[in-house]
Amino acid sequence: MSSGGKHRIALLQGTLDLIVLRTLATMGPQHAYGIAARLEQVADHPFVLNQGTLYPALVRLEQKGWIKGSWQKTESNRDAKYYTITKSGQRALSRETERWQRLVGFLEKLSTRETS
């Protein structure tokens, strides 16, 4: 894989990590299906998150110590792993949100034309 491909994957992972952390910080403990359903609900465009994308992100975030999973019963009495954001995850969310806000600000500056 080229270094460009690695950067693309890192960017996509970072974006998904930020989205998952924000979802858990806002909604509280959720299982994977709940996270995916919430993202589909709030998206302005079709946003389908398949298991092959979401589960590796949850594992990665848990390995970093940014989320913690625990098995609980769902409303339909099924076992599901519920994830909560940790204090370390809250700090990471804050850092990543600031980074994204800087990036968005930079992109907005690039898209505005100066009149002189």
N, C-alpha and C positions, 0 to 999 in steps of 0.2 A: 504494500500500500504506500502511495506517495505521501510525503509530509503534508501536502494539501488535504489529502483524504483524512489524515489523522486530526488535523486542525478542524475540519468540518465535523467529524464525529465528536470531538471535544466540545465544540460550540453547541451542537445539538444536545449533547448530554448535559451541558451546563444550563441550557435553556429549560430542558425538561426538569432538571433538579430544582431550579428556581420555581417553576410552576408547581411542582409537587410540594415544596416547602411552603410556598404561599398558600396553597390549598389547605394544608394541615394547620398552618398558623391561623387561618381564618375560620375553618370549620371545626377544628378539634379532631379527635381521633376518628380515623376513617379506614375502611378496608379498601383494597385495590379497586374493586368494582365501584365503590362509592366515590373514589377519587375520579375514576374515568367518567362516571355518570355526571359528576359535577362539572368537569371540564367540558363535556359535550353540551351541558345545559347553558353555560355562560358564554360559550364561543359565539362570535358573530358570524362565523362560517363553519361549515362541517368540520368537526374536529374529532376524529375517531382515533382513539389511543388503543392499539392492540396489546394483548398480553405480552407479546414478544418485545415490546418497547417499554411498557410500564414496569413489569416485574424486575428486569435488570436494573432499572433506575431505583426501585425500592431497595433492592439488595445493596446497590452501590451506596445509597444514602445511609443505610443501616450500618454498613461496614465503616463508613466515615464517622459514625456516631452522631449524625445529624437527625436521625429519626430512630425510634425504638418500636419494635413490633411485639405484640402480645396476643395470644389466642383468646378469643372470646366468642360468645354465641351471638349470631345475628338475630334480627327480629323474627326471621323465619326458622329459628332454632338450629341454624347450621353453624359449624365452626368456621371462623374466618380470622385471619391475622389482621388486627387493627394496628395502625401506625399512628404514633404521636411525634410531634417535633420536640427535640431536646433543647436544652439551653444552648448547647454548641450549635445546633441547627438554627436557632433563632439568630445567633451572631452571624452565622454564614448567610442566612437570608438577608440580614441587614447589609452585609458587605456586598453581596451579589446584586441586591436591589440598587444600591448606590452605583455600582459599576454599570448596570443596565441604564440607569437614568442618565449617567454621563454619556453613554453611547447614543442614546436617543437624542440628547441635547446636541451632540456632535452632528448626527444625521440631519437634525432639523436645521442647523446652521448651514450645512451643505446644500440644503434644498431651498433656502431663501436667497433671493437675489438682492444684491445691494443696488440701490438706486443712487447714482452720483451724477 
